[in-house]
Amino acid sequence: MNVVIDIGNTVAKIALFRENTFISKRVIDPLEVIDYIENLVFDRGIISNVGNKNLEKKLLAFCPNLVSLNTQFKFPIKFAYETMNSLGLDRIANAVGAYVETADKNSLIIDVGSCLTFDFIDSNNCYRGGAISPGLNMRFKALNNFTENLPLLNLNSSKPKLIGLSTNSSIISGVINGTIAEIKYNIYSYREKFNDLNVFITGGDSDFIIPIAEFEKNTIFAVENLTLIGLNAILDYNDK
């Protein structure tokens, strides 16, 4: 049994895999991770951490069968990226996850989380890079922080209108519809350049933009656990 621990900016995701089969997942506060895994039975595990080095050190000391992902690991894909040392571990895991799902295919991975990231892996299973822009909540915060009068809003389940009838609804329209437009433009641009492109949408806030998958269901896939799938594959690949 493998355990995969993905420590993000605000939450931690902990998943169990039996070989390549996803078993379960919990999303918890990072402060609860050690108490949670204390009750798990697993043979080995991997940690992906975007910033909580303190927790990472405690986990490695607590569980000697855990390893911490870094760019020196062996990967089942190649990389053509100029600054590997600064490449986010979540972006690496997403690329490997896309490879697991559809090897030998051109794939664009769109992760809608704290940041909005676009990552491309080509049909030769080579990671080529992508783009990073602010995520949905970051856009809401920026409008509040860098203006005098605009309120701080949060994501909600209501579908945004195209034409906002109030300041609040105008902000929601601008942030969510603007993000959807950015995503659609990137999909269009990549498809102009690369044939037979598969698109994977993942990330904690992906529910808010999933409706864009409805217009081409055959080539746009919502894969909630893509990062975790990639991390498990990396763990297996380095245990050979």
Secondary structure, DSSP 4 states (H G I P E B T S, - for coil): -EEEEEE-SS-EEEEEEETTEEEEEEEE-GGGHHHHHTT---SEEEEEESS-HHHHHHHHHH-TTEEE--TTS--SSEE--TTGGGS-HHHHHHHHHHHHHSTTSEEEEEEESSEEEEEEE-TTSEEEEEEEEE-HHHHHHHHHHTSSSPPP----SSPPPSS-SSHHHHHHIIIIIHHHHHHHHHHHHHHHHSSSEEEEEESTTGGGTGGGGGG-TTTEEE-TTHHHHHHHHHHHHTT-
